[in-house]
Amino acid sequence: MHKKLIVIAFVLLLLSGCKKNTELIEPYTMTNQNIETMKSKNEQGIYEISGSKEQLIIYRGIDKGIKTMTYTINNNKLTIFFETEEIEQPKDFAYKLKSTSSFDYLLITIDGKEVSFNTIFG
């Protein structure tokens, strides 16, 4: 009985120490409203949809798509790094920013080059 209590206490300690997913940026499946908002955007590039409930970063891929996405936060600056690859059909790659309180400035690079993005308020 004593061993069972020790095992249960150990399991509870392990579970209480587990961290929740704290990723700042996560892949996002666009809603019909987001798709409609992007319908008139014909150029490949980065778009930000900024609303009261969410902030999305969308890469509109015409001939290139996102291969990898990483990010860093340094001196209150969030830098998102995209590496691209050739794609056969146009596609939107969407990412949701979970919280904007941990950074003051957003910088995006594609294949090592800093790029500007269009902000769409919705």
N, C-alpha and C positions, 0 to 999 in steps of 0.2 A: 504494500500500500504506500509506503514511504517513497519508494522509487517512482511510482506512478505520479505522485504529487510533484516530485522534482522534475519529471519529464514534462508535465503539464505547465509548471511554472516556467521552464526553459522555453517551451513553445510559445507561451504568451509573451515572454520577453522578446523573442525573435520577431513575432508578429507586430508588436508595438513599436519596434525599432525600424520596421520597413517604411521606406519613404514612398509617398505618392508620386506619380509622374509629374515632374516639375518643369517639363520642357516649355520654353517660352513660345516656340513656334511649332505648329503641328500641321501636317497635311490636312486639307479641308475639301469636302465635297460641296461643290457650289449648289446653291439653291436656284430655283426657277427665277427668282427675283435677281440674283447675281448674274445669271445667264442673260436675262433680258437687259440688264444694265450694260453688259459687255458686248451686246449684239452689234452696236454701231462702231466698235473699235476695230479698225482694220489693220493696224500696224502691229508688227511683232514688238514686244517690249514688256516693260513692267508697269503695272497699274496697281493703285491702292484704292480699295473701297473702304471708306472710313464712315462709320455710322455711330449712333449712340450705343448700340449693343455690341458691335464687333468691328475689328479692323482686319482687313484681308489684304494680302499681297498676292497679286495674280501675274503670272508670267504667261503672256499670250504668245504661244509658239506657232509660227507659220511654217518655217523650214527647220527650226531647231527647237528641241525640248529640253527640259531639265533632266540632267543625269544625276547630279547630287546637289544637295542643299545643306549648308552648314552655317553657323552663325557664332559670333562672339559679342560680348558686351565689355567695353573698355572705356573708362572715363565717361560714363553715362551715354555712350554711343553704341547703338546696336548696329552691327555690320552683318549683312546677310550675303553669303557667298554662293552663287549659282555656277555650276559647271554644266555646259550644254552638250548635246549630241544631236546629230541629224535625225529628223523624224519624217515619216512618210505622209502623215496627214496633220493638218493644223489641230492644236490641242491647247486648252488652258490648264495651267498648273497652279493650283490655289493653295495658299498657306494662311492659317489663322494665327494672329498674334494674340496670345492668351492674356497678356497684361501689358500696359504701356507705362506702368509706374516705375519700372526699373531702368528706363533710359529716356533721354531727352532728345536724341537725334538719331535718325535712321539713315544708314548708308547702304547702298546695294551695289555689289559688283557682279558682273557676268563675265566668266572666263578671264578673271583678273583685271577687268577694266571697270572703273567706277561709272555708273549710269544714273541718269535722272529718271524719275517716274512720274506718271500722271496720277493726280489724286482725284477721285470721284467721290463726292459726298452723297451719302444715301441714307 
